[in-house]
Amino acid sequence: MEIVTVVVAVAALIVSIVALVTTLRTTRR
């Protein structure tokens, strides 16, 4: 397993979590 693959996977996970949190905060308004 290449390091690049791991980095991309982690980055995608972080982006997904941030997007989810942002959506929840926006919906609460």
PDB file with SEQRES, HELIX, SHEET and CRYST1 records, atoms N, CA, C and O in Angstrom:
SEQRES   1 A   29  MET GLU ILE VAL THR VAL VAL VAL ALA VAL ALA ALA LEU          
SEQRES   2 A   29  ILE VAL SER ILE VAL ALA LEU VAL THR THR LEU ARG THR          
SEQRES   3 A   29  THR ARG ARG                                                  
HELIX    1 AA1 ILE A    3  ARG A   28  1                                  26    
CRYST1    1.000    1.000    1.000  90.00  90.00  90.00 P 1           1          
ATOM      1  N   MET A   1       0.856  -1.198   0.000  1.00  0.00           N  
ATOM      2  CA  MET A   1       0.000   0.000   0.000  1.00  0.00           C  
ATOM      3  C   MET A   1       0.889   1.244   0.000  1.00  0.00           C  
ATOM      4  O   MET A   1       1.735   1.419   0.877  1.00  0.00           O  
ATOM      5  N   GLU A   2       0.682   2.095  -0.989  1.00  0.00           N  
ATOM      6  CA  GLU A   2       1.530   3.272  -1.104  1.00  0.00           C  
ATOM      7  C   GLU A   2       1.124   4.356  -0.117  1.00  0.00           C  
ATOM      8  O   GLU A   2      -0.034   4.456   0.288  1.00  0.00           O  
ATOM      9  N   ILE A   3       2.106   5.163   0.256  1.00  0.00           N  
ATOM     10  CA  ILE A   3       1.848   6.251   1.204  1.00  0.00           C  
ATOM     11  C   ILE A   3       0.857   7.250   0.609  1.00  0.00           C  
ATOM     12  O   ILE A   3      -0.010   7.781   1.303  1.00  0.00           O  
ATOM     13  N   VAL A   4       1.008   7.490  -0.690  1.00  0.00           N  
ATOM     14  CA  VAL A   4       0.117   8.451  -1.359  1.00  0.00           C  
ATOM     15  C   VAL A   4      -1.334   8.024  -1.213  1.00  0.00           C  
ATOM     16  O   VAL A   4      -2.213   8.851  -0.967  1.00  0.00           O  
ATOM     17  N   THR A   5      -1.581   6.722  -1.366  1.00  0.00           N  
ATOM     18  CA  THR A   5      -2.955   6.213  -1.256  1.00  0.00           C  
ATOM     19  C   THR A   5      -3.515   6.481   0.135  1.00  0.00           C  
ATOM     20  O   THR A   5      -4.670   6.880   0.284  1.00  0.00           O  
ATOM     21  N   VAL A   6      -2.688   6.258   1.148  1.00  0.00           N  
ATOM     22  CA  VAL A   6      -3.119   6.485   2.530  1.00  0.00           C  
ATOM     23  C   VAL A   6      -3.424   7.963   2.757  1.00  0.00           C  
ATOM     24  O   VAL A   6      -4.439   8.310   3.361  1.00  0.00           O  
ATOM     25  N   VAL A   7      -2.540   8.825   2.270  1.00  0.00           N  
ATOM     26  CA  VAL A   7      -2.728  10.269   2.447  1.00  0.00           C  
ATOM     27  C   VAL A   7      -4.022  10.729   1.786  1.00  0.00           C  
ATOM     28  O   VAL A   7      -4.787  11.498   2.368  1.00  0.00           O  
ATOM     29  N   VAL A   8      -4.260  10.252   0.564  1.00  0.00           N  
ATOM     30  CA  VAL A   8      -5.477  10.635  -0.163  1.00  0.00           C  
ATOM     31  C   VAL A   8      -6.712  10.141   0.575  1.00  0.00           C  
ATOM     32  O   VAL A   8      -7.704  10.862   0.674  1.00  0.00           O  
ATOM     33  N   ALA A   9      -6.661   8.921   1.094  1.00  0.00           N  
ATOM     34  CA  ALA A   9      -7.805   8.351   1.805  1.00  0.00           C  
ATOM     35  C   ALA A   9      -8.099   9.162   3.064  1.00  0.00           C  
ATOM     36  O   ALA A   9      -9.254   9.481   3.342  1.00  0.00           O  
ATOM     37  N   VAL A  10      -7.067   9.493   3.817  1.00  0.00           N  
ATOM     38  CA  VAL A  10      -7.240  10.276   5.047  1.00  0.00           C  
ATOM     39  C   VAL A  10      -7.775  11.667   4.724  1.00  0.00           C  
ATOM     40  O   VAL A  10      -8.668  12.170   5.406  1.00  0.00           O  
ATOM     41  N   ALA A  11      -7.228  12.281   3.689  1.00  0.00           N  
ATOM     42  CA  ALA A  11      -7.669  13.623   3.294  1.00  0.00           C  
ATOM     43  C   ALA A  11      -9.143  13.600   2.905  1.00  0.00           C  
ATOM     44  O   ALA A  11      -9.905  14.487   3.289  1.00  0.00           O  
ATOM     45  N   ALA A  12      -9.542  12.585   2.144  1.00  0.00           N  
ATOM     46  CA  ALA A  12     -10.940  12.473   1.720  1.00  0.00           C  
ATOM     47  C   ALA A  12     -11.844  12.286   2.929  1.00  0.00           C  
ATOM     48  O   ALA A  12     -12.942  12.838   2.981  1.00  0.00           O  
ATOM     49  N   LEU A  13     -11.378  11.501   3.908  1.00  0.00           N  
ATOM     50  CA  LEU A  13     -12.172  11.260   5.110  1.00  0.00           C  
ATOM     51  C   LEU A  13     -12.372  12.558   5.886  1.00  0.00           C  
ATOM     52  O   LEU A  13     -13.479  12.866   6.329  1.00  0.00           O  
ATOM     53  N   ILE A  14     -11.282  13.318   6.043  1.00  0.00           N  
ATOM     54  CA  ILE A  14     -11.360  14.589   6.768  1.00  0.00           C  
ATOM     55  C   ILE A  14     -12.317  15.552   6.068  1.00  0.00           C  
ATOM     56  O   ILE A  14     -13.139  16.202   6.714  1.00  0.00           O  
ATOM     57  N   VAL A  15     -12.201  15.637   4.741  1.00  0.00           N  
ATOM     58  CA  VAL A  15     -13.076  16.537   3.974  1.00  0.00           C  
ATOM     59  C   VAL A  15     -14.534  16.135   4.148  1.00  0.00           C  
ATOM     60  O   VAL A  15     -15.412  16.988   4.279  1.00  0.00           O  
ATOM     61  N   SER A  16     -14.785  14.822   4.148  1.00  0.00           N  
ATOM     62  CA  SER A  16     -16.166  14.340   4.293  1.00  0.00           C  
ATOM     63  C   SER A  16     -16.727  14.721   5.660  1.00  0.00           C  
ATOM     64  O   SER A  16     -17.875  15.151   5.774  1.00  0.00           O  
ATOM     65  N   ILE A  17     -15.897  14.555   6.703  1.00  0.00           N  
ATOM     66  CA  ILE A  17     -16.343  14.887   8.063  1.00  0.00           C  
ATOM     67  C   ILE A  17     -16.627  16.386   8.175  1.00  0.00           C  
ATOM     68  O   ILE A  17     -17.645  16.788   8.738  1.00  0.00           O  
ATOM     69  N   VAL A  18     -15.723  17.208   7.638  1.00  0.00           N  
ATOM     70  CA  VAL A  18     -15.901  18.660   7.699  1.00  0.00           C  
ATOM     71  C   VAL A  18     -17.167  19.066   6.961  1.00  0.00           C  
ATOM     72  O   VAL A  18     -17.932  19.904   7.438  1.00  0.00           O  
ATOM     73  N   ALA A  19     -17.385  18.467   5.793  1.00  0.00           N  
ATOM     74  CA  ALA A  19     -18.580  18.790   5.004  1.00  0.00           C  
ATOM     75  C   ALA A  19     -19.838  18.385   5.763  1.00  0.00           C  
ATOM     76  O   ALA A  19     -20.833  19.110   5.753  1.00  0.00           O  
ATOM     77  N   LEU A  20     -19.795  17.228   6.419  1.00  0.00           N  
ATOM     78  CA  LEU A  20     -20.952  16.750   7.169  1.00  0.00           C  
ATOM     79  C   LEU A  20     -21.263  17.692   8.330  1.00  0.00           C  
ATOM     80  O   LEU A  20     -22.417  18.062   8.543  1.00  0.00           O  
ATOM     81  N   VAL A  21     -20.234  18.077   9.077  1.00  0.00           N  
ATOM     82  CA  VAL A  21     -20.422  18.987  10.213  1.00  0.00           C  
ATOM     83  C   VAL A  21     -20.970  20.328   9.737  1.00  0.00           C  
ATOM     84  O   VAL A  21     -21.869  20.897  10.357  1.00  0.00           O  
ATOM     85  N   THR A  22     -20.422  20.826   8.635  1.00  0.00           N  
ATOM     86  CA  THR A  22     -20.883  22.113   8.092  1.00  0.00           C  
ATOM     87  C   THR A  22     -22.344  22.032   7.695  1.00  0.00           C  
ATOM     88  O   THR A  22     -23.114  22.960   7.939  1.00  0.00           O  
ATOM     89  N   THR A  23     -22.725  20.917   7.081  1.00  0.00           N  
ATOM     90  CA  THR A  23     -24.119  20.737   6.659  1.00  0.00           C  
ATOM     91  C   THR A  23     -25.043  20.710   7.871  1.00  0.00           C  
ATOM     92  O   THR A  23     -26.116  21.313   7.853  1.00  0.00           O  
ATOM     93  N   LEU A  24     -24.629  20.012   8.921  1.00  0.00           N  
ATOM     94  CA  LEU A  24     -25.463  19.929  10.119  1.00  0.00           C  
ATOM     95  C   LEU A  24     -25.627  21.311  10.750  1.00  0.00           C  
ATOM     96  O   LEU A  24     -26.726  21.686  11.159  1.00  0.00           O  
ATOM     97  N   ARG A  25     -24.541  22.058  10.824  1.00  0.00           N  
ATOM     98  CA  ARG A  25     -24.605  23.400  11.420  1.00  0.00           C  
ATOM     99  C   ARG A  25     -25.513  24.306  10.603  1.00  0.00           C  
ATOM    100  O   ARG A  25     -26.271  25.097  11.164  1.00  0.00           O  
ATOM    101  N   THR A  26     -25.439  24.193   9.276  1.00  0.00           N  
ATOM    102  CA  THR A  26     -26.264  25.036   8.408  1.00  0.00           C  
ATOM    103  C   THR A  26     -27.732  24.655   8.548  1.00  0.00           C  
ATOM    104  O   THR A  26     -28.609  25.519   8.529  1.00  0.00           O  
ATOM    105  N   THR A  27     -27.994  23.359   8.688  1.00  0.00           N  
ATOM    106  CA  THR A  27     -29.377  22.884   8.794  1.00  0.00           C  
ATOM    107  C   THR A  27     -30.007  23.352  10.107  1.00  0.00           C  
ATOM    108  O   THR A  27     -31.198  23.660  10.153  1.00  0.00           O  
ATOM    109  N   ARG A  28     -29.203  23.404  11.174  1.00  0.00           N  
ATOM    110  CA  ARG A  28     -29.734  23.804  12.474  1.00  0.00           C  
ATOM    111  C   ARG A  28     -30.245  25.235  12.449  1.00  0.00           C  
ATOM    112  O   ARG A  28     -31.131  25.592  13.225  1.00  0.00           O  
ATOM    113  N   ARG A  29     -29.693  26.056  11.562  1.00  0.00           N  
ATOM    114  CA  ARG A  29     -30.152  27.442  11.471  1.00  0.00           C  
ATOM    115  C   ARG A  29     -31.582  27.451  10.948  1.00  0.00           C  
ATOM    116  O   ARG A  29     -32.175  28.518  10.790  1.00  0.00           O  
TER     117      ARG A  29                                                      
END                                                                             
